């Protein structure tokens, strides 16, 4: 395991611990103010109501982001923005009435106001609204600040929130309570300052997508460019009935040429694969390409650290079962080795992945020579470059090259850079190129706005159609499941990115020769 992974894990744990302590502080302060007769009545009422609703609001904010768990919760998703507004009002009231010292009151008030604006902005987005640019930038800056603790998942995860903080109604009586208040003020003040420092960059991130609006798709008269859709959450078992119904209907309505499914290690068991096989066979019967990617077990790091050979042997057994039972057209034995793979088992040297992918390809080709084995680049660093060069070489057993092209915390700036790098990597192999796919493309509607999600997808589509070696693109993904980046919001509403997929599909079909 890399030192960076250790550091990221420690920072994530530290943030969670602090968040739990802040919740405990809020509950304690709310209880004391409710019992304090000298507290202004309005102030006590706001504090009591916000304290009562805090835990339910956090649960709703976490659960409502997934189609699977949050659809029934959608009517009460307003509870989180309302609670954050109550906290902002409470802190501002305490500061204006001098119930707390400015050294505590100012950072807490600023911190709570940031949380409230972001919560209201994201609630508006969830209902199909388009918040002002300032609100989107504040949302992006908050996500970037959380990225220091959690890394890239802060862009798409629902669980990464700031916990609001109450202001007490009286000055601290004891030295220890004053010290606690000082620590809390320093923590939330530091976080608020970090968000504000990131605001100029966040504005640039929000605006960085605009140039995609004028991009045009390259015509493919040969009909050699396929458009696909990632369906279902990353499967640890049979597809959930709700996603099975909605995602297949969406794929059919978009008339996609391929469907992509990620199967985690827990889902690569015979019983689970048997339940998936019928869906896969139904799609194959409609001449739809089937792309299966093997993900990672939930305890991948522990397994890998216990015994690297045993871990690798288990994943190769998963590849064998998937190849035999699902018979995919394209099989990707490892999800983003230097993206999701680094998060799961740490950053491994290219030699590890070359050995693993070579053995996985041999297994898949032995089971069925028609299965094409692929691998996708995602980090675009030196290790990814080495792995790509090996995969693209004629002697490699890899049949399909792949790219994951998603925006970063800086919006489309890193996306543009990654497309340039991908183009540069393909250039030395232009004489005898292997077919390539964009295995994942999309955006982050809750962080950067739904319009920017649509523009990000369109920008990658436009670029991909100009690259002769690229034969298809997978839209990530059908709905909000493990990540908030779907075409369908948790409430069932289709986002505007659907129109980009429909325009692309129509344009590609119309220009294809009969």
PyMOL commands that set and color helices and strands:
alter all, ss='L'
color gray80, all
select helices_A, chain A and resi 3-35+41-63+67-70+74-76+78-96+102-126+133-155+175-197+199-207+210-214+241-254+265-267+270-285+300-306+308-326+340-345+350-367+382-392+412-427+445-448+450-465+497-511
alter helices_A, ss='H'
color red, helices_A
select strands_A, chain A and resi 226-230+258-263+289-294+330-332+372-377+400-406+436-442+470-475
alter strands_A, ss='S'
color yellow, strands_A
deselect
rebuild
show_as cartoon
